[in-house]
Amino acid sequence: MKTIQSSLEGTRATYGYFRESLEPDGFTLSNWDYNGGFLDKKLDDEGMVYLRIPVQVQEGELDGADAWLEMGTPFVLKHVYQQDVEEDIGYISAVGSAAMNQFQEPVDKDGEVEDYWLRKAEAIIRDLENRFE
């Protein structure tokens, strides 16, 4: 994980405003509860590298469009998944066919973030800083 210092820290707005402003750029709300969560943007096609902006609820409930949120320090996160075949794949029988359980925990939830991904995330953050001035 690598943090990105930015002027987004402390930015306050409603969840509805953040959602409308950031969803077109691929940001989604993740890992949230009523106190806070993360606005995530997938940076790679494999879904291993994310730009994550933490948000804390200041007033209201996070899933409500009128909830007031405050942004924290953005960071880049890389998940590292197993590359070999999983021994226990958890087959599920469903109407004569088998479905494979393809969900697995990352081997490392905080893998090394290469400079390429950090530069890409920093460029996105700079664009957001200009928008939220």
Secondary structure, 3 states (H helix, E strand, C coil): CEECCCCCCCCEEEHHHHHHHHHHHCEEEECCCCCEEEEEEECCCCCCEEEEEEEEEEECCCCCCCCEEEECCCEEEECECCCCCCCCCCCEEECCEEECCCCCCCCECCCCCCHHHHHHHHHHHHHHHHHCC
